[in-house]
Each structure stands twice: as C-alpha cells, then as structure tokens.
Amino acid sequence: MEHSEAAEDLVRAAKAYRRTEKAHEEARQALKQAAVAALAAGVKQSEVVRTTGWTREYLRRLRKKTA
C-alpha cells in the first residue's frame, strides 16, 4: 500500500468513526439504563452480565451511581 493510499484510508476511517461515535454513546447510555432497570426488576445479575458483557463489579458501580 502506498503512502497516499494509506493516508486516504486513514481519513475515511476517521470520518466513519466520528459519524458513528454519537450513536454509539447514545446506545451505550440506553444499555446502562436498561441494565439498571433489569436488575431493579429482579433479573439475575449473571444474566445481565452475560447479555451486556460487562462485569459484576461494573454493574454494581452503575447501580450505586443511579441509586
């Protein structure tokens, strides 16, 4: 790959990342809220961990932060 082609690929990738960054953060916030709500509704922590991919410790911190 030539220098100019690599630089163009880098610019395209950076633009694509910036375009999707806001949507990703919004989805992350929605997932946090859904996880805390699920725990409050009695969904087992192990199920929330499995579904979200987050650790039990991270879920405890989220729950504590929203309490």
C-alpha distances in whole Angstrom, upper triangle without the diagonal:
4,7,8,6,6,10,11,10,12,15,15,16,18,20,20,22,24,25,26,28,31,32,30,33,36,35,35,39,40,39,41,44,44,44,47,49,48,50,53,53,54,50,50,48,46,45,44,42,40,40,38,36,38,40,44,44,42,44,47,45,45,48,50,48,49,53
4,6,5,6,9,10,11,12,14,15,16,18,20,21,22,24,26,27,28,32,33,32,34,37,37,37,40,42,41,43,46,46,46,49,51,50,52,54,55,56,53,52,50,49,48,46,44,43,42,40,39,40,42,46,46,43,46,49,47,46,50,51,49,50,54
4,6,5,6,9,10,11,12,14,15,16,19,20,21,23,25,26,27,30,31,31,32,35,36,36,38,40,40,41,44,45,45,47,50,50,51,53,55,55,52,52,49,48,47,45,43,43,42,40,38,39,41,45,44,42,44,47,45,45,48,49,47,49,52
4,5,5,6,9,10,11,12,14,15,17,18,20,21,23,25,26,29,30,30,32,34,35,35,38,40,40,41,44,44,45,47,49,49,51,53,54,55,52,52,50,49,48,46,44,43,42,40,39,40,42,46,45,43,45,48,46,45,48,50,47,48,52
4,5,5,6,9,10,11,12,14,15,17,18,20,21,23,24,27,28,28,30,33,33,33,36,38,38,39,42,42,43,45,47,47,49,51,52,53,50,50,47,46,45,43,42,41,39,37,36,38,40,44,44,41,43,46,44,43,47,48,46,47,51
4,5,5,6,9,10,11,12,14,15,16,18,20,21,22,26,27,26,28,31,31,31,34,36,35,37,40,40,40,43,45,45,46,49,50,50,47,47,45,44,43,41,39,38,37,35,33,35,37,41,40,38,40,43,41,40,44,45,43,44,48
4,5,5,6,9,10,11,12,14,15,17,19,20,21,24,26,25,27,30,30,30,33,35,35,36,39,40,40,42,44,45,46,48,50,50,48,48,45,44,43,41,39,39,38,35,34,35,37,41,40,38,40,43,41,40,43,45,42,43,47
4,5,5,6,9,10,11,12,14,15,17,19,20,23,24,24,26,28,29,30,32,34,34,36,38,39,39,42,44,44,45,48,49,50,47,47,45,44,43,41,39,39,37,35,34,35,38,41,41,38,40,43,41,40,43,45,42,43,47
4,5,5,6,9,10,11,12,14,15,17,18,21,22,22,24,27,27,27,30,31,31,33,36,36,37,39,41,41,43,45,46,47,44,44,42,41,40,38,36,35,34,32,31,32,35,38,38,35,37,40,39,37,41,43,40,41,45
4,5,5,6,9,10,11,12,14,16,16,20,21,20,22,25,25,25,28,30,30,31,34,35,35,37,39,40,41,43,45,45,43,43,40,39,38,36,35,34,33,30,29,30,33,36,36,33,35,38,36,35,39,40,38,39,42
4,5,5,6,9,10,11,12,15,15,18,20,20,21,24,25,25,28,29,30,31,34,35,35,38,39,40,41,44,45,46,43,44,41,41,40,37,36,36,34,31,31,31,34,38,37,34,36,39,37,35,39,40,38,38,42
4,5,5,6,9,10,11,13,14,17,18,18,20,23,23,24,26,28,28,30,32,33,34,36,38,38,40,42,43,44,42,42,40,39,38,35,34,34,32,30,29,30,33,37,37,34,35,38,36,35,38,40,37,38,42
4,5,5,6,9,10,11,12,15,16,16,18,20,21,21,24,25,25,27,30,30,31,33,35,35,37,39,40,41,38,39,36,36,35,32,31,30,29,26,26,27,30,33,33,30,32,35,33,32,35,37,34,35,39
4,5,5,6,9,10,10,14,15,15,16,19,20,20,23,24,25,26,29,30,30,32,34,35,36,38,40,41,38,39,36,36,35,32,31,31,29,26,26,27,29,33,32,29,31,34,32,30,34,35,33,33,37
4,5,5,6,9,10,12,14,14,16,18,19,20,22,24,25,26,29,30,31,33,34,35,37,39,40,41,39,39,37,37,36,33,32,32,30,27,27,28,31,34,34,31,32,35,33,31,34,36,33,34,37
4,6,5,6,9,11,12,12,15,16,17,18,21,22,22,24,26,27,28,30,32,32,34,36,37,39,36,37,35,34,33,30,29,29,27,24,25,26,29,32,32,29,30,33,32,29,33,35,32,32,36
4,5,5,6,9,10,10,12,14,15,15,18,20,20,22,24,25,26,28,30,30,32,34,35,36,34,34,32,32,30,28,27,27,25,22,22,23,26,29,29,25,27,30,28,26,30,31,29,29,33
4,5,5,8,10,10,11,14,15,16,18,19,20,22,24,25,26,28,30,31,32,34,35,37,35,35,33,33,32,29,28,29,26,24,24,24,27,30,30,26,28,30,28,26,30,31,28,29,32
4,6,7,8,10,12,13,14,16,17,19,20,22,23,24,26,28,29,30,32,34,35,36,34,35,33,34,32,29,29,29,26,24,24,25,28,31,31,27,28,31,30,27,30,32,29,29,33
4,6,5,6,9,10,11,12,14,15,16,18,20,21,22,25,26,27,29,30,31,33,30,32,30,30,28,25,25,25,22,20,21,21,25,28,28,24,25,28,27,24,27,29,27,26,30
4,6,5,6,9,10,11,12,14,15,17,19,20,21,23,24,26,27,29,30,32,30,30,28,29,27,24,24,24,22,19,20,20,23,26,25,22,23,26,24,22,25,26,24,24,28
4,5,5,6,9,10,11,12,14,15,17,18,20,21,23,24,26,27,29,31,29,30,28,29,27,24,24,25,22,19,21,21,24,26,26,22,23,25,23,21,24,25,22,22,26
4,5,5,6,9,10,11,12,14,15,16,18,20,21,22,24,26,27,29,26,28,26,27,25,22,22,23,20,17,19,19,23,25,25,22,22,25,23,20,23,25,23,22,26
4,5,5,6,9,10,10,12,14,15,16,18,20,21,23,24,25,27,25,26,24,24,23,19,19,20,17,14,16,16,20,22,22,19,19,22,21,18,21,23,21,21,24
4,5,5,6,9,10,11,12,14,15,17,18,20,21,23,24,26,24,25,23,24,23,19,19,20,18,15,16,16,19,21,21,17,17,20,18,16,19,21,18,18,22
4,5,5,6,9,10,11,12,14,16,17,18,20,21,22,25,23,25,23,24,22,19,20,21,18,15,17,17,20,22,22,18,18,21,19,16,18,21,18,17,21
4,5,5,6,9,10,10,12,14,15,16,18,20,21,22,20,22,20,21,19,16,17,18,14,12,14,15,18,20,21,17,16,20,19,16,18,21,18,17,21
4,5,5,6,9,10,10,12,14,15,17,18,20,21,19,20,18,19,18,14,15,16,13,10,12,12,15,17,17,13,13,16,15,12,15,18,16,15,19
4,5,5,6,9,10,11,12,14,16,17,18,20,19,20,18,20,19,15,16,18,15,12,15,13,16,17,17,14,13,16,14,11,13,16,13,12,16
4,5,5,6,9,10,11,12,14,15,16,18,17,19,18,19,17,14,16,17,14,12,15,14,17,18,19,15,14,17,16,13,14,17,15,13,17
4,5,5,6,9,10,10,12,14,15,16,14,16,14,16,14,10,12,13,10,8,11,11,14,15,16,13,11,15,14,11,13,16,15,13,17
4,5,5,6,9,10,11,12,14,16,14,15,13,15,14,11,12,14,12,9,12,10,12,13,14,10,9,11,11,7,9,12,11,10,13
4,5,5,6,9,10,11,12,14,14,16,14,17,15,12,14,16,14,12,15,13,16,15,16,13,11,13,13,9,9,12,11,9,12
4,6,5,6,9,10,10,12,11,13,13,15,13,10,12,14,11,10,14,13,15,15,17,14,11,14,15,11,11,15,14,12,14
4,5,5,6,9,10,11,9,11,9,11,10,6,9,11,9,8,11,10,12,11,13,11,8,11,12,9,9,12,13,11,13
4,5,5,6,9,10,10,11,10,13,12,9,11,14,13,11,14,12,13,12,13,11,8,9,10,7,6,10,10,8,10
4,5,5,6,9,9,12,11,15,13,10,14,16,14,13,16,15,16,15,16,15,11,13,14,11,9,12,13,10,11
4,5,5,6,5,8,9,11,10,8,11,13,11,11,15,14,15,14,16,15,11,13,15,12,11,14,15,13,14
4,5,5,5,7,7,10,9,8,10,13,12,12,15,13,14,11,13,13,9,10,12,11,8,12,14,12,12
4,5,7,10,10,14,13,11,14,17,16,16,18,17,17,14,16,15,12,12,14,12,9,12,13,11,10
4,6,9,11,14,13,12,15,17,15,16,19,18,19,17,19,18,14,15,17,15,12,15,17,14,14
4,6,8,11,10,10,14,15,15,16,18,17,17,15,17,17,14,14,17,16,13,16,18,16,15
4,6,8,7,7,10,12,11,13,15,15,15,13,16,16,12,14,17,15,13,17,19,17,17
4,5,5,7,9,10,11,12,14,14,13,11,14,15,11,13,16,15,13,16,19,18,18
4,5,5,6,9,10,10,11,10,10,7,10,11,8,9,13,12,11,14,16,16,16
4,5,5,6,9,10,10,10,9,8,11,12,10,12,15,15,14,17,19,19,20
4,5,5,6,9,10,11,11,10,14,14,11,14,17,16,15,19,20,20,21
4,5,5,6,8,8,9,9,12,11,8,11,14,12,12,16,17,16,18
4,6,5,5,5,6,6,10,9,8,11,13,12,13,16,17,18,19
4,6,5,8,9,10,13,13,12,15,17,16,17,20,21,21,23
4,6,8,11,12,15,13,12,15,17,15,16,20,20,20,22
4,5,9,10,13,11,10,13,14,13,14,17,18,18,20
4,7,10,12,10,10,14,15,14,16,19,19,19,22
4,7,8,6,7,10,11,11,13,15,16,17,19
4,5,5,6,9,10,11,12,14,15,17,19
4,5,5,6,9,10,10,12,14,15,16
4,5,5,6,9,10,11,12,14,15
4,5,5,6,9,10,10,12,14
4,5,5,6,8,10,11,12
4,5,5,6,9,10,11
4,5,5,6,9,10
4,5,5,6,9
4,5,5,6
4,6,5
4,6
4
